[in-house]
Structures are given as structure tokens and as C-alpha cells.
Amino acid sequence: MKGSCLCGGVVYEIDPPFKIFQYCHCSRCRKFTGSAHAANLFVPPSQFRWLKGKEQLGRFEHPEAKYFATGFCINCGSSMPWAVKGGVNIVVPAGTLDEDPEIKPQQSIFWDSRACWFEENQDLIKFEGTG
């Protein structure tokens, strides 16, 4: 299964199965994604490969975080997969996948830290279209 950044300069490949698919509502993930939560899949490093553009990757490690870091394309700014501190997992931002992961989110973590403006989306008005 492949994934890529917005500009196409960075491409990766992962082998299912995934360890977990979750939404993270912590303040760090909200800041990094600019959204209500991060949608992340976790895979072991042995199931992950960079195919193109590894030299276009940036990384930020929060000095106060035990495991948190971020990965991003330095050209377009897209969130990209990153290895947690210690290297036991690769965190794959679900929105960067180019294919259906064939798994749905299983949990929301740091729920008590969710954005004060966050609303469950089941009841929101929906408009058709593609982006």
C-alpha cells in the first residue's frame, strides 16, 4: 500500500496488517495537523519503506515529549510518517495514504484534551464533492 505527500515528492510503502488506527486529540497533534485530531495508523518499522524523496523529509521532536515527533515534506509541508522516539513504531498519517487501508479507526485517545469546538460530525450538514 502506497502513500505520498501533496506535491508527490515523497512516496512510501507499507505492508499491512496495521497495529492500530486511532484518532489522537492531544494538543500536540492538533497543533501539528491544524485540525481537531490526528488520524494515525501504526506499523512496525519492518513493514515500512521510503520509495522516493526521503531527502525531502523534515522532523521535529518536541523536547518535552516522551514519544511524540512529527514528520513532514519540506517542499509542500504535508504531514508524513515518522518513527516514534525509540523506533518501535512508525506513525502513518492516514490522510497521506493513496489507497484504502481497509481498516477503520478503532479508538480516540486524549479525548479529555479534545478541542473545545470539536463536534461529532454525524449530525453536521454534508455537501457532496471531491477535493
N, C-alpha and C positions, 0 to 999 in steps of 0.2 A: 504494500500500500504506500503510495507516494503522497508527499505534501510539499508545499512551496510557499515562498513569500509573495507579496503583492507584485513586485517587479519581475519575478521569475528568476532572479539571480541566485537564489539559494533553493536547493532541492534536496529532499531527504527521502528515505525509505524506511518503513518499519514492518516488522513481521508480527502479526497477531499471534497469540491472544494478548490482550491488554491486561494489566494487573487490575486497573480500576479506571473509571471515568467519573469525574466529580466536578462539581461547581465549588469554587472557593470564594467566599465573601469577605476575606480578610482585607484590611485597609491597604496592604501592600499590593495584593492582586488587583484591587480596584484602581489604585494609582497607576499600575503598570498597563492595565488594559484600557483604562479610561471608561470603564463600564461598571455595571452593578456587580459583576463577578467574573472570575476566570473560569473557562471550561477546559479542563485538562485531562488528558489520558496519561497513564503511567506505564512505561515499558522498561524492562531490564536493558542495560547497555548492549547486551549481546543481540538484541532484536532491532537495533537502530543503526543506520548508516547514512552518512552525508554523501550525496551523489554529485553535488555541484555547489560551488560558492562558499565553501567553509571559510575562506579568507574574508568573506563579506560579513562575518558574524561579529557582533559586539556582545559583551557580557557585563552585567552589573551585579555585584554581590553586596547586599545590604550588610553593613558592618555589625549590626545588632541581631541579625537573623541566624538561627541555627542551621536551617536548610535552604532558605529562600535565596534565589538568584533570579536573574532574567536573561533571556537571550533575544537578540533582535538583529534584523538585517540593517547594516549601517547605511545602505543605499535608500531603502524605502521606509524603514522604521517598523516593519512588520514584526510582531512577536514571533519568535522562533523557538524550537525545542532547546532545552538546556538540561544539563546534568545537575542534580541536587548536590549540595556540598557533601562530600563523602562518596559520590559517584554510584550509589546503589540503584538509582532510578534515573530515567530520562523523562522529563515532563514535556509532553507534546501538547501545545495549544490546539484544541480540536478544530478551531476555525481555520487552521492552516492546512488541514487535510484536503487533498484533491479528490478523495473518494469517500464513500460511506463507510464509517468504521464498523458498521453492523453491530453496534452496542449503544445503548442509551445511558445517560448519566444515572449513577446509582445512589448518589448522596450529595448533600450540600454541607460543606464544612464552614466553620466560623460563622454560623448563622446569626449568633448574637452580635456580630460585628457588621452585619449587612447594612447597606446604605439606608439612611432614614427615608429616602424617597423611593426605595425599591418596592415594586408591586408585582405580585404574581401575574404572569401575562395571560393566563387562561381567559380572564374576563375583559381584556383590552380589545378595542375595535381592531379588526385586521383588514389590511388592504393587500390585494394581490399585486404581484410584480416581481421582477428579479433585479439584482444589483450588479 
